[in-house]
Amino acid sequence: MRRPALAFLLAATTALTLAFAVPSRAAEEAVVIPAPALDAAPASGIQTAVVAGGCFWGVQGVFQHTAGVVNAVSGYAGGTKATADYQTVSSGRTGHAESVEIKYDPKKISYGKILQIYFSVVHDPTQLNRQGPDVGPQYRSAIFTASDEQKKVAEAYIAQLNAARVFNKPIVTKIGALEAFYPAEAYHQDYLTLHPNQPYIAYNDIPKVENLKKLFADNYIEKPTLVNASKATN
């Protein structure tokens, strides 16, 4: 996710070159995986999950098309408020990961189902400190847990998936307590919906949404739940 200016132009050129070289597909392929054996207990009220899996444009885009999600915001987690801005986070030295805060209705979707989508179609959890074309600890695979229950569910699920060997390599996703989440700049929000033809989005992220529709049809919604729309109705 190199943007803007020269880095963006390089990414766009690379994406266009690849588009002519190989069939259009996501940088990380979706993987069919079992549902978690251990899930969070039924709860009332809107719950929060925070995950990181590479560029937050695609992560946000997938969960904005997920039924039961009432809001998905791109942002930063893992570092301090003072360094929670895109240019600083892009240095890879802040401790932050590009993350997405997911507000969801547990009566419509469980925490475990969110993790299943996250591991299956959102990203490749076996890539260390990178995701597709994006390299650096700010693009790491991470789950920031909001409770002890979330921590237990996430740990148990990773152990389950590793034991089942559904991936060719071990999962490297880090699990840590959520200290704080900082929303990203306004121009990062709803980016996939607003720029579907941008080469990076078209090549890396639109296929993720297509895989969500294919593999999780019961959890897919055609109309995305946008940040801007949510603000307008508040």
Secondary structure, 3 states (H helix, E strand, C coil): CCCCHHHHHHHHHHHHHHHHHCCCCCCCCCCCCCCCCCCCCCCCCCEEEEEEECCHHHHHHHHHCECCEEEEEEEEECCCHHHCCHHHHCCCCCCCEEEEEEEECCCCCCHHHHHHHHHHHHCCCCCCCEECCEECHHHCEEEEECCHHHHHHHHHHHHHHHHHCCCCCCCCCEEEECCCEEECCHHHCCHHHHCCCCHHHHHHHHHHHHHHHHHCHHHECCCCCCHHHHHHHC
